[in-house]
Amino acid sequence: MVEMAASGERQSTFTSRGGSGSRGEPNQTTMSLGGDVSHHSFQLTSHKLDGRNYLEWAQSVKLAIDGRGKLGHLTGEVKKPEVGDPWMSAWQSENSLISAWLINSMEPTIGKPYFSLPNARDIWEVLRETYSDVENFSQIFELKTKLWKSRQGEREVTIHYNEMVSLWQDLDQC
């Protein structure tokens, strides 16, 4: 099915290979036709991955990519088409765009090694493995300690509340 998107770009529903939804139906996402990405900015978010801010960076990037309807490239929901598939060109264009978004949202010294990875999902997964402190008990301990020690003091209630919510969200990511 081909439609005109709000930007005037032709789009079509793309069924990924090898995946299925919870009831066995194929996964679908929107893929651009024609490969025109000129309306996309290569600056995804103002958050730059600096090696110490992975959780905040990853959340910001996921929101930005999901907002552009392309999260399936990071989650693996959108699979690379087989050689000769008419969708290969559209997939490759979107993969390159998302890879550029990811790399451009990192400090240059961090992003440079990721140019050689073949797709956006690989970049996303290697970054998660490298910078995420998932299952890092010291980070969990540190977050719980910050929560335990947190006091409102002279601060406004909303500022204290926002700090607490942020710490709880970080803890939920662990």
DAVENTA-V544449 format. One record per pair of residues at least 6 apart in sequence whose ideal C-beta (glycine too) atoms are under 7 Angstrom apart, sorted by sequence separation. I is the first residue (numbers start at 1). GAP is how many residues later the second one is. If there is no record, write none. Layout:
I & GAP
I & GAP
This chain:
4 & 6
5 & 6
20 & 6
21 & 6
47 & 6
65 & 6
72 & 6
81 & 6
117 & 6
133 & 6
20 & 7
81 & 7
2 & 8
3 & 8
19 & 8
49 & 8
103 & 8
152 & 8
47 & 9
62 & 9
65 & 9
114 & 9
117 & 9
2 & 10
16 & 10
47 & 10
81 & 10
1 & 11
15 & 11
16 & 11
80 & 11
103 & 11
1 & 12
15 & 12
103 & 12
15 & 13
16 & 13
47 & 13
150 & 13
14 & 14
150 & 14
13 & 15
14 & 15
45 & 15
14 & 16
45 & 16
13 & 17
14 & 17
44 & 17
147 & 17
102 & 18
11 & 19
12 & 19
45 & 19
44 & 20
99 & 20
147 & 20
11 & 21
12 & 21
73 & 21
99 & 21
102 & 21
146 & 21
11 & 22
73 & 22
98 & 22
102 & 22
9 & 23
10 & 23
10 & 24
70 & 24
95 & 24
99 & 24
143 & 24
73 & 25
95 & 25
9 & 27
143 & 27
70 & 28
143 & 28
2 & 31
140 & 31
7 & 32
65 & 33
140 & 34
139 & 35
65 & 36
30 & 39
80 & 39
134 & 40
61 & 41
133 & 41
29 & 43
61 & 44
76 & 45
74 & 46
73 & 47
74 & 47
29 & 48
73 & 48
29 & 49
27 & 50
74 & 50
35 & 54
35 & 55
31 & 56
37 & 56
49 & 56
33 & 57
40 & 57
44 & 57
48 & 57
49 & 57
50 & 57
19 & 58
32 & 58
35 & 58
42 & 58
47 & 58
48 & 58
49 & 58
31 & 59
42 & 59
48 & 59
51 & 59
19 & 60
31 & 60
37 & 60
44 & 60
45 & 60
16 & 61
18 & 61
32 & 61
43 & 61
44 & 61
49 & 61
16 & 62
17 & 62
32 & 62
42 & 62
16 & 63
31 & 63
17 & 64
17 & 65
14 & 73
54 & 77
54 & 78
51 & 80
55 & 115
55 & 118
